[in-house]
Amino acid sequence: MMSLALGVLIAQTVRHRLTVLYPLGFFMPAGMLAGFVGLYELSADPLFLSLLAVVGVGVAVTGASLLFDLLTSRPETTRGVQ
């Protein structure tokens, strides 16, 4: 349920172009990774390793896209002025 709620929140953030909340899509699942590791250590259930892998790929892709966006964005202070 928590992952579904997080997914809906991120989808609405992207849909409404709330760029200030884009990092939320990186930091929230990254925090969940620590929880999955802890749950795996407590239960030894391989489900948590699967969740760790799937969410980890998502965190890596989201982090790469945020980094790419940061590196390719240009300041807009001199638009149209020479």
N, C-alpha and C positions, 0 to 999 in steps of 0.2 A: 504494500500500500504506500509506503513512504517513497519508493522509487517511482511509482505511478504519479504521485502528487508532485514530485520533483520534475518529472518529465512534462507534466501539464504546465507547471510554472515556467519552465524553460521555453516551451512552445509558445506560450503567451508572451513572454519577454521578447522573443524573436519576431512574433507576429506584429506586435505593437512597436517594434524597433526601439525598445528601451535599452539603448547601448550601455547605459551606466550599469545595468544589471547583467550584462554578458559574462563578466567574471564569475558570477554566481554559478553558472553552469560548469565551471571548472573547480571551484573551491568546495562546493557542497559534495559532489561525488568523490573528490579527493579525500575529504574527511570520512566518507563512508568506507573507503578502502581500509582505513585503520580499524574500523568496526568489524569488517569482514575477516581481517586477520585475527582479531581477538575472538570472534565467534568460532573460527576454525580451530584455534588453540583450545578453546573450551570443549568443543564437541567432536573434533576430528572428522566432521562430516564433509565429504568432498564437494558438496553443493556450494560451500562458501569459497572454495578455490575456483569453482566455475564462475561464481558471481564476481570474485576478485578479478579474474581474467577479462570478463566482459566489460565491467565498469572501468577497469584499468585501461583497456583499449580506448574507451570513450573519453577518459580523462586525457590520455596522450593525444588523441586527435583534437580535442577541444583546446588543449594547451598549445598545440602546434598552430592551430588556426588563430588563436588569440595573439600568439607571438608574431605570426605572419602579418596580421592586421596592424599590430603595433609598429612593425618595421616598415611597412609600406604606406602608412598614413602620412600625409604631408600636412603641415600647418596651413590653415586657411586664412591667415592674417593678411596676405598680400595678394589676394585674388583680384585680378583685373587691374592691379596697380603696377606700373613699371618704373 
